[in-house]
Amino acid sequence: MLSIIVPVMNEEGSLRQLWDEILAVAQTAVDGFEVIFIDDGSTDSSWQIISELSVLDSRISGIRFRRNFGKAAALTAGMRAAEGELILMMDADLQDDPAEIPEMLKLINEGYDVVNGWKKCRLDPWHKVYPSRVFNWMVSSMTGLKLHDHNCGLKMFRSDVAAEINIYGELHRFIPVLAFARGFRVTEIPVHHRSRQHGESKYGVRRFLRGLLDLLTVTFLISFGRRPQHALGAVGLFFFAIGMLGLGYLSLIWLLMHVVPVFAAEPIGGRPLLAYSIAATLLGGQAMSLGLLAELIVAYTGNTNDSYSVAERVSCNSHHQAAAESAATM
């Protein structure tokens, strides 16, 4: 079964056409499917249309937020409500083409866990295209997952992926990265990108800046999320060592000034190196202390199951059960 999750924010002009396109493709591509519309605080008649569609077809359901909480929250609500073994997330503005569903399913059947769309021929203005290319290059370089279009809204993945990743803020664009870090197989496929027919784009320049901050967050999470002391402690040790070297040098100068009468030097109290060394030592100590506190938080409040991901299980009981079932059919 395929669960299609569609976040909605003032898309009254496209919802009916989107459903018609999904219906035409999904009912022939999969044995069963459902469509979950999440109204993320729309101020137009989007929710009314979703309600009307749900009455016409039982495969349609809707979730309405009290206000706008963001796309990540909408997708999280959809994934919690999804009943399918496969999940497809797509935007409601008709720029994502449901006709891509069969090709994405083929890659899933080949063993991939996440199939990410790639808007190879993108129909967006230049001020969105070029910053997006820079962003995608940075994500690929910093995370190790080489994709052309990390930010494409059209993604298909297994329900196991949804169960193991946690998205908040605007981390929904990093679903392939988070899945890749957990050991899931990720690939991409060129998809047909269509121009917007109704409404206005919800994104602006601030999206690129927030994306850079989110990239730093994701990079830290996948590298040091379960071992924060390795990051904070390394920084702390570096500055602490620099500070101690400076203080050691100044201590040697002070000792020579008081032990060797012929040794003349500028008093250490007026040297900038003293202030810099003390500041570096304090900074290093604070960073290591924060690392220890972070380790305590992870140890006592974190879920230990987050440190690994299980692909399959096998035991002697499962072999005995399989043998019994085989004998019963003979």
C-alpha positions in Angstrom: 0.0 0.0 0.0 1.2 3.5 -0.9 0.5 6.5 1.4 0.7 9.8 -0.4 1.3 12.8 1.9 0.4 16.2 0.5 1.1 19.3 2.7 -1.4 22.1 1.8 -1.1 25.8 2.3 -3.6 27.9 0.4 -3.8 25.7 -2.7 -7.5 25.8 -3.4 -7.0 26.1 -7.1 -5.0 22.9 -7.5 -6.4 20.3 -5.1 -9.1 18.9 -7.3 -6.8 18.6 -10.3 -4.1 17.0 -8.2 -6.5 14.4 -6.9 -7.6 13.6 -10.4 -4.0 13.1 -11.6 -3.1 11.0 -8.5 -6.2 8.8 -9.1 -5.4 8.2 -12.7 -1.9 7.0 -12.0 -2.0 5.4 -8.5 -5.0 3.1 -9.1 -3.1 1.3 -11.9 0.4 1.5 -10.4 -0.3 0.0 -6.9 -2.7 -2.5 -5.3 -3.9 0.1 -2.8 -3.2 3.7 -1.9 -4.4 6.5 0.3 -3.9 10.3 0.1 -3.5 12.3 3.2 -3.9 16.1 2.8 -2.5 18.1 5.7 -3.9 21.7 5.8 -1.1 23.7 7.3 -3.1 26.7 8.4 -4.7 27.7 5.0 -6.8 30.8 4.9 -8.6 30.0 1.7 -11.1 27.3 1.0 -8.5 24.5 0.8 -9.9 22.6 3.9 -13.4 22.8 2.5 -12.2 21.2 -0.8 -10.3 18.5 1.2 -13.5 17.7 3.2 -15.5 17.5 0.0 -13.0 15.1 -1.7 -12.9 12.9 1.4 -16.7 12.4 1.2 -16.4 11.4 -2.5 -13.6 8.9 -2.0 -12.7 6.9 1.2 -9.1 6.8 0.1 -8.8 10.5 0.9 -8.3 11.8 4.4 -7.4 15.2 5.8 -5.7 16.7 8.8 -6.2 20.4 9.6 -3.7 22.3 11.8 -4.9 25.1 14.0 -2.3 27.4 12.5 0.7 27.3 10.2 3.3 25.0 11.8 5.5 24.4 8.7 6.1 21.7 6.2 8.1 19.4 8.5 5.3 19.4 11.0 2.8 18.6 8.2 4.9 15.7 6.9 5.4 14.4 10.4 1.6 14.4 11.0 1.1 12.6 7.7 3.7 10.0 8.4 2.2 9.2 11.8 -1.2 8.8 10.1 0.0 6.8 7.1 -0.9 3.1 6.9 1.1 2.1 3.8 4.4 0.3 3.6 5.5 3.0 1.2 5.3 6.8 1.6 5.3 9.4 -1.1 5.6 13.0 -0.2 4.7 15.6 -2.8 3.7 19.3 -3.0 0.2 20.4 -3.7 1.0 23.1 -6.2 1.0 20.7 -9.2 4.7 21.2 -9.9 5.3 17.6 -8.8 3.9 15.2 -11.4 2.1 12.1 -10.1 3.0 10.3 -13.3 6.5 9.7 -11.8 5.0 7.2 -9.3 5.5 4.0 -11.4 9.2 4.8 -12.1 9.8 5.5 -8.4 8.1 2.3 -7.5 10.5 0.4 -9.8 13.5 1.7 -8.0 11.9 0.8 -4.6 11.3 -2.8 -5.9 15.0 -2.9 -6.9 15.9 -2.6 -3.3 16.3 1.1 -2.6 14.8 2.5 0.5 14.6 6.2 -0.6 14.0 7.5 -4.1 14.6 11.3 -4.3 13.3 13.4 -7.2 15.7 15.4 -9.4 14.2 18.4 -11.1 16.7 18.1 -14.0 14.9 20.7 -16.2 13.7 23.1 -13.5 11.0 25.7 -14.4 11.8 28.2 -11.7 13.3 31.8 -11.9 17.0 32.1 -11.8 17.1 33.6 -8.3 15.8 30.2 -7.0 17.7 27.9 -9.4 21.3 29.1 -8.8 21.2 29.4 -5.0 19.6 25.9 -5.0 22.6 24.5 -7.0 25.0 26.0 -4.6 23.0 24.6 -1.7 22.9 21.1 -3.2 26.6 21.1 -3.8 27.2 22.1 -0.2 24.9 19.4 1.1 26.5 16.7 -1.1 30.0 17.8 0.0 29.3 18.0 3.7 27.2 14.9 4.1 28.7 12.5 1.6 25.4 11.8 -0.1 25.8 12.9 -3.7 22.4 14.0 -5.1 21.6 16.7 -7.7 18.5 18.0 -5.9 18.3 17.4 -2.2 15.4 19.9 -1.9 13.0 18.3 -4.4 9.6 17.9 -2.8 8.9 14.6 -4.5 10.3 11.7 -2.5 9.3 8.1 -2.0 10.5 6.0 0.9 9.7 3.0 3.0 7.8 3.3 6.2 10.9 2.0 8.0 12.6 5.2 7.1 9.8 7.3 8.5 9.9 5.3 11.7 13.6 6.0 12.3 14.1 9.6 11.3 13.0 12.7 13.2 12.3 15.8 11.3 11.5 19.2 12.8 12.0 22.8 11.8 12.8 22.6 8.1 14.8 19.3 8.2 12.3 17.7 5.8 14.6 18.6 2.9 17.3 16.4 4.5 15.2 13.2 4.7 17.5 11.4 2.2 20.6 12.6 4.1 19.1 11.4 7.5 18.1 8.1 5.9 21.6 7.6 4.3 23.2 8.3 7.7 21.1 5.4 9.2 22.3 3.0 6.5 19.3 3.1 4.1 19.9 2.8 0.4 19.2 6.2 -1.3 19.0 7.0 -5.0 17.5 9.7 -7.3 15.5 9.8 -10.5 15.0 12.7 -12.9 11.4 13.9 -12.6 9.2 16.1 -14.7 9.0 19.6 -13.1 6.0 21.7 -14.1 5.4 25.4 -13.8 3.1 26.7 -11.1 -0.4 27.2 -12.3 -2.2 28.5 -9.2 -1.2 30.5 -6.1 2.2 31.9 -5.1 5.4 30.4 -4.0 5.8 30.1 -0.2 9.6 30.5 -0.2 11.9 33.4 -0.5 15.5 34.4 0.1 15.3 33.6 3.8 14.8 29.9 2.8 18.3 29.7 1.5 19.8 31.2 4.7 17.7 28.9 6.9 18.8 26.0 4.7 22.5 26.8 5.5 21.8 26.8 9.2 19.8 23.5 8.9 22.7 22.0 7.0 25.1 22.7 9.9 22.5 21.1 12.3 22.2 18.0 10.1 25.9 17.7 9.7 26.4 17.8 13.5 23.5 15.4 14.1 24.7 12.7 11.7 28.3 13.0 12.8 28.1 13.7 16.6 24.5 13.3 17.5 25.2 10.3 19.7 28.7 11.5 20.8 28.7 15.3 21.3 31.8 15.2 23.4 33.8 14.2 20.3 33.0 17.6 18.8 32.9 19.9 21.8 35.7 18.1 23.5 38.0 18.3 20.5 37.4 22.1 20.3 37.9 22.4 24.0 41.1 20.5 24.0 42.5 22.6 21.2 41.9 25.9 22.9 42.9 24.5 26.3 46.2 23.3 24.9 46.8 26.7 23.2 46.0 28.5 26.5 48.2 26.2 28.6 51.2 26.6 26.1 50.9 30.4 26.4 50.7 30.3 30.2 53.6 27.9 30.3 55.7 30.2 28.2 54.8 33.2 30.4 55.5 31.2 33.5 59.0 30.3 32.2 59.7 34.0 31.5 58.5 35.0 35.0 60.7 32.3 36.6 63.8 33.4 34.6 63.2 37.0 35.6 63.2 36.1 39.3 65.9 33.4 39.3 68.4 34.7 36.8 69.5 38.2 37.8 71.0 39.0 34.4 67.8 38.0 32.6 65.8 41.1 31.6 62.4 41.0 30.0 59.1 42.9 29.8 56.9 42.1 32.8 54.3 39.4 31.8 51.4 41.4 33.4 51.3 43.9 30.6 51.6 41.4 27.7 48.5 40.7 25.5 49.6 37.0 25.4 48.5 36.7 29.1 45.0 37.7 28.4 44.7 35.6 25.3 46.1 32.5 27.1 43.7 32.9 30.0 40.8 33.4 27.6 41.8 30.3 25.5 42.1 28.2 28.7 38.7 29.2 30.0 37.1 28.7 26.6 38.6 25.2 26.3 37.4 24.3 29.8 33.9 25.5 29.1 33.7 23.6 25.8 34.7 20.4 27.4 32.3 21.0 30.3 29.5 21.5 27.7 30.5 18.3 26.0 30.3 16.3 29.3 26.8 17.8 30.0 25.7 16.9 26.4 26.9 13.3 27.0 24.9 13.1 30.2 21.8 14.3 28.4 22.3 11.8 25.6 23.0 9.0 28.0 20.0 9.5 30.3 17.3 11.0 28.1 18.2 9.7 24.6 16.8 6.6 23.1 19.6 4.0 22.9 17.9 2.4 19.9 18.7 5.5 17.8 22.4 4.4 17.7 21.7 1.6 15.3 19.3 0.6 12.5 18.1 -3.0 12.0 17.6 -4.2 8.5 16.4 -7.8 9.2 16.1 -10.3 12.0 16.5 -14.1 12.0 16.4 -16.7 14.7 16.0 -20.4 15.2 12.2 -19.9 15.9 11.7 -18.3 12.5 13.4 -21.2 10.8 11.2 -23.7 12.7 8.1 -21.7 11.8 9.1 -21.6 8.1 9.7 -25.3 8.1 6.4 -26.0 9.7 4.5 -23.9 7.2 6.3 -25.6 4.4 5.4 -29.0 5.7 1.8 -28.0 6.2 1.5 -27.1 2.6 2.8 -30.4 1.3 
